[in-house]
Amino acid sequence: MMPFSTGEIFTRKFIVTSSVYQGFIRTFEDRNPLHTDKDYATSMGFKDIVMHGNILNGFISYFIGECLPSKNVIIHSQEINFSGPVYMGDILTFEAKVDSIHESVNAVTFDFIFRNELNKKVAKGCFQIGVL
């Protein structure tokens, strides 16, 4: 039996900490000036350095692997669209809603959204998991 139901909503808060930011740079060595140089970022119209968008993908991975009611899952696909900057210290609310269930192939598709503490959407997308 599938451990999810269509329309079910899951939420989680994530904080973009210095540790997360520094860990991302250490691991992936992405030192693009938009992400590391405040003067450059502000000259491009941002209020501060912009966090790497793929930090949000890490939050999604954590959510799928650690927060869903079943640990017997694997990511099949993931799509994310960014619509606003994320800054150090931002508290993000992540909401994932079960869009569809495909019992014949043990797959579940979710739509998700990230909002900052001002309730502004910063990213949205979808992912599909397989239930093992």
C-alpha positions in Angstrom: 0.0 0.0 0.0 1.2 3.5 -0.9 2.2 5.6 2.2 1.0 8.8 0.5 -2.3 10.2 -0.6 -3.1 12.7 -3.4 -3.3 16.3 -2.0 -1.3 15.5 1.1 0.9 18.5 2.1 4.2 18.4 3.9 6.0 21.4 5.3 9.5 22.0 6.6 11.5 25.1 7.6 15.1 25.5 6.5 17.6 28.1 7.5 20.4 29.1 5.2 23.2 29.1 7.8 26.9 30.0 7.3 27.7 26.4 7.9 25.5 25.3 4.9 26.9 28.1 2.7 30.6 27.3 3.6 30.0 23.6 3.3 28.6 24.1 -0.2 31.6 26.1 -1.3 34.0 23.7 0.3 32.4 20.7 -1.4 31.6 22.1 -4.9 34.2 24.9 -5.1 31.7 27.3 -6.8 33.1 30.7 -6.0 31.2 32.8 -8.6 31.4 36.4 -7.4 27.6 36.7 -7.2 27.9 34.1 -4.4 31.1 35.3 -2.7 31.7 39.0 -3.3 29.2 41.5 -1.7 30.4 44.4 -3.8 29.9 42.5 -7.0 26.5 41.2 -5.9 25.3 44.7 -4.9 26.6 46.1 -8.2 24.3 43.6 -9.9 21.3 44.9 -7.9 21.1 42.4 -5.0 21.2 43.5 -1.4 24.0 41.0 -0.5 25.7 37.9 -1.8 23.2 35.5 -3.2 23.2 31.9 -1.9 23.8 29.2 -4.5 20.5 27.9 -5.9 21.6 24.3 -5.5 21.6 24.7 -1.7 17.8 24.4 -2.2 18.3 21.2 -4.0 20.2 19.9 -0.9 17.2 20.9 1.2 14.9 18.9 -1.1 17.2 15.9 -0.9 17.1 16.1 2.9 13.4 16.5 2.9 12.9 13.4 0.7 15.4 11.2 2.6 14.6 12.3 6.1 11.2 13.9 6.4 8.8 11.8 4.4 6.8 9.2 6.3 8.7 6.4 4.4 12.5 6.1 4.1 12.0 3.5 1.3 12.1 6.0 -1.4 14.5 7.1 -4.3 14.5 10.2 -6.3 13.5 9.6 -10.0 13.5 13.2 -11.2 13.6 16.8 -9.9 12.9 20.2 -11.5 13.4 23.6 -9.8 12.7 27.1 -11.1 14.2 30.1 -9.2 12.2 33.3 -8.9 13.9 35.3 -6.2 17.2 35.5 -4.4 18.0 33.7 -1.2 20.4 35.3 1.3 22.4 34.2 4.3 20.2 33.8 7.3 17.0 33.5 5.3 14.4 31.2 6.9 12.7 29.3 4.1 9.4 27.5 4.3 9.3 24.5 2.1 5.9 23.1 1.1 5.5 19.9 -0.9 2.1 18.6 -2.1 1.4 15.2 -3.5 0.3 15.9 -7.0 -0.2 12.3 -8.3 0.3 8.7 -7.4 1.2 6.1 -9.9 0.7 2.8 -8.1 1.4 0.7 -11.2 5.1 1.8 -11.1 5.3 2.8 -7.3 5.9 6.4 -8.1 4.7 9.6 -6.4 4.9 13.1 -7.9 5.1 16.2 -5.7 4.8 19.9 -6.5 6.8 22.2 -4.2 7.4 25.8 -3.3 10.0 27.6 -1.2 9.0 30.9 0.4 11.1 33.3 2.4 10.1 34.8 5.8 8.3 37.6 3.9 6.2 34.9 2.3 7.7 35.7 -1.1 8.2 32.7 -3.4 11.9 32.2 -4.2 11.6 28.8 -6.0 9.1 26.2 -7.1 9.1 22.9 -8.9 8.4 19.3 -8.8 10.0 16.0 -8.0 9.1 12.4 -8.5 10.1 9.6 -6.1 9.9 5.9 -6.4 8.6 3.9 -3.4 10.8 0.9 -2.9 
